[in-house]
Amino acid sequence: MKTTELRQQNKSTLKTTLDELAKKQFKLKMQLGSGQLAANHQIRQVRRDIARVKTIMTEMDKGE
């Protein structure tokens, strides 16, 4: 997920994106715990996408 795509979204869309990413992260962690996850790098990607969304939401709140 690119930051340019995220910056074009409004606050409500970012909130739904953040919720979806949190659900995806939870599912990946459960798969990792049960030994079903083959691609461990997905957890890292989702965690970083969550950080990107939160950063952009904070920037919008500050008016930057």
N, C-alpha and C positions, 0 to 999 in steps of 0.2 A: 504494500500500500504506500503510495507516494504522498508526500506532504502537499504537493500542488493540488492533488485531487481532494485532499481533506480540507484545504483552505477554501475551496469553492463551495463547500457544503455549509448549510446553516447550523445553528446550535442544536436544534431538535434532531436533525439527521445525524449529527455527531454523537448525540446521546444514544440513539438507537444503534449506531455503529459500535459504540463502546460497550453496550449491553451484549451485542452479538459476539464481540471479541472476548468478553468475560466468560460467556457460555462456552465458547470454543476452547478457551484456556482450561476451563474446568474439565471438559470432556477429554482433552489431551492428557491432563494430569491423571485422570482415572485410567485411561488406556495405558499410560506409563506404569502406573502402580500394578495393574493386572498383567503386564507383560505383553500387551497387544500392540503397543506403539512401535512401529518399525523405523520411523523417521523422527529422531529425537530433536532435530533442528527446528521442527515446527513450533515447539514450545517457546523457543527463543524468539522466533519471528513474531509470534502472537504477543509475547510480552513487550517487545519493542513497538509493535503497532499500537498497543494500548497506551504506551508512553507517548507516542506521537499524537494520538487523539487527545489525551489529557493536556499536553503542552499547547496544542492549538486552541483548546477550549479555554485555557487559562489566558492565552494571548487575547482571545476575543473578549473575555471579561475585563481585561485591563484596557481594552480599546486600542491595541496596537495594530 
